[in-house]
């Protein structure tokens, strides 16, 4: 795999994971500030969509590795993986926090 393709995949992961994380936090603010649970559910569903795009890009890298393609592991790729894992964790935790807000209400 050439370096340009690897950078493109890394940026796809970063952009989509960042959008997913931002939408998850918007869902949390929506519940905290307005108790709008239906809107929060929509935002989390949208966050899942972006997370899925990022995760698919990561899967493409894993597939390339499994096919013995040379993958240049650089700082950008490591950074993209960090973004994806942070976004996935945020979505999971925020989904749980939304449920906690429901219980408190």
N, C-alpha and C positions, 0 to 999 in steps of 0.2 A: 504494500500500500504506500502510495507516495505521501510526502509530508503535507501537501496541500489538502488532500482528502482527509487526512487525520485532523488537521486544523479545522476543516469544515465540520467534521463530526463533533469535535470538541465544542465548537461554537454553537452547534445545534443543541447539544446537551445543556450548555450554560444558559442559552437564551430561553429554552423551554422549561428547564428546571427553575430558573429565576421567575418566570411568569407563574408557574405552578405555586411556588412558595408565596409570591405576592398575593395571589388569589386566595390562598389558604388563610393568610393573615387578614385579608379583607373580610373573609367569612367570619373570623373570630371577632373583629371589630363590629361587624353587623349584628352579631348576637349580643355582644357586650353593650353596645350603645343603643340599639333599637329593638332588641329581642325579636328580630326578624329571622325566624328559623327557616322558613321556606327559601328566602333569598340566600341564606348561608349554605343551604343544601345545594342550591344552584351553583354557587361559587366553588364549593368543594368538588362538585361534579366537573366543572370547567377545569379546576386545578388538576384533577385526575387525568383529563384529556391531555393537558400539556405535559404532565409527568410521563404519560404513556409514550408520547413522541420522544422525549429525552431518553426514556428507558429503551425504546426501540433502537435509537442510535447507539446506545451502549451495547445492546445485543449484537448490532452489526459489527462492532469492534471485537466482541467475544467470538463471533462466528469467524471473522477473519483470522483471529489468533488460532482457533481450532483448525482452520484450513492451512495452517503453517505460513500464513502471510506475515511478513515482518511489520511489526507495529512499533513506531517510534514513541516510546513513553517519555513525553516531555512535561514540563511544568503546566502547560495549558491543558493537557489531557488529565493530569492529576487534579488540577483545579476544577475541571468539568465534573469529575467523579465526586469531588467534595460537594459541589453545587447540587448534584442529583441526590446524593444521600441526605443532605440537609433538607432538601425540598420534600423528599419522601417521609422523613421523620416529622417534619413540620405538619404535613398533611395528616398523618396518623395521630399525632398529639392534638392537633386542633380539632379533629373529628371527635376525639374523646372529650376535649374541653367543652365543645358544643353540647354534648350529652350531659356533662356536669351542670352547665347552665340550665338545661331543661329541668334537671332534678331540683335545682335550687328554687326555680320559679314557682 
